[in-house]
């Protein structure tokens, strides 16, 4: 669990989440897409780096899914 790995996770998570949001949320502005993708990628990277005893293949998708749904509902986008 290195800084490089966490930054790589953040960048790849941001790009992947951004692409999914652009495809499945076409009514969202670019700023909203970047905001949701950034928050989800940041908290996913944080969960991956900090959660040690729970399998990260379970905790990271659960964290990212929950945070993304919360951000989208906060922005008024139906999930």
MOLINZI-V500365 format. One record per residue. N is the residue number from 1. RES is the residue in three letters. PHI is phi in whole degrees, 0 to 359 (999 if undefined). BURIAL is 1 if it has 16 or more other ideal C-beta (glycine too) atoms within 10 Angstrom, else 0. Layout:
# MOLINZI-V500365
N RES PHI BURIAL
N RES PHI BURIAL
This chain:
# MOLINZI-V500365
1 UNK 999 0
2 UNK 254 0
3 UNK 297 0
4 UNK 296 0
5 UNK 295 0
6 UNK 293 1
7 UNK 294 0
8 UNK 297 0
9 UNK 299 1
10 UNK 299 1
11 UNK 296 0
12 UNK 292 0
13 UNK 294 1
14 UNK 297 1
15 UNK 295 0
16 UNK 295 0
17 UNK 296 1
18 UNK 299 1
19 UNK 297 0
20 UNK 296 0
21 UNK 293 1
22 UNK 293 0
23 UNK 287 0
24 UNK 262 0
25 UNK 227 1
26 UNK 295 0
27 UNK 278 0
28 UNK 280 1
29 UNK 286 0
30 UNK 298 0
31 UNK 297 0
32 UNK 295 1
33 UNK 299 1
34 UNK 295 0
35 UNK 295 1
36 UNK 294 1
37 UNK 297 1
38 UNK 293 1
39 UNK 295 1
40 UNK 297 1
41 UNK 293 1
42 UNK 296 1
43 UNK 289 1
44 UNK 294 1
45 UNK 295 1
46 UNK 295 0
47 UNK 297 1
48 UNK 295 1
49 UNK 281 1
50 UNK 261 0
51 UNK 278 0
52 UNK 254 0
53 UNK 276 0
54 UNK 264 0
55 UNK 301 0
56 UNK 290 1
57 UNK 290 0
58 UNK 260 0
59 UNK 288 1
60 UNK 291 1
61 UNK 298 0
62 UNK 296 0
63 UNK 297 1
64 UNK 294 1
65 UNK 297 0
66 UNK 295 0
67 UNK 295 1
68 UNK 295 1
69 UNK 298 0
70 UNK 294 0
71 UNK 296 1
72 UNK 295 1
73 UNK 293 0
74 UNK 297 0
75 UNK 277 0
76 UNK 85 0
77 UNK 267 0
78 UNK 289 0
79 UNK 259 0
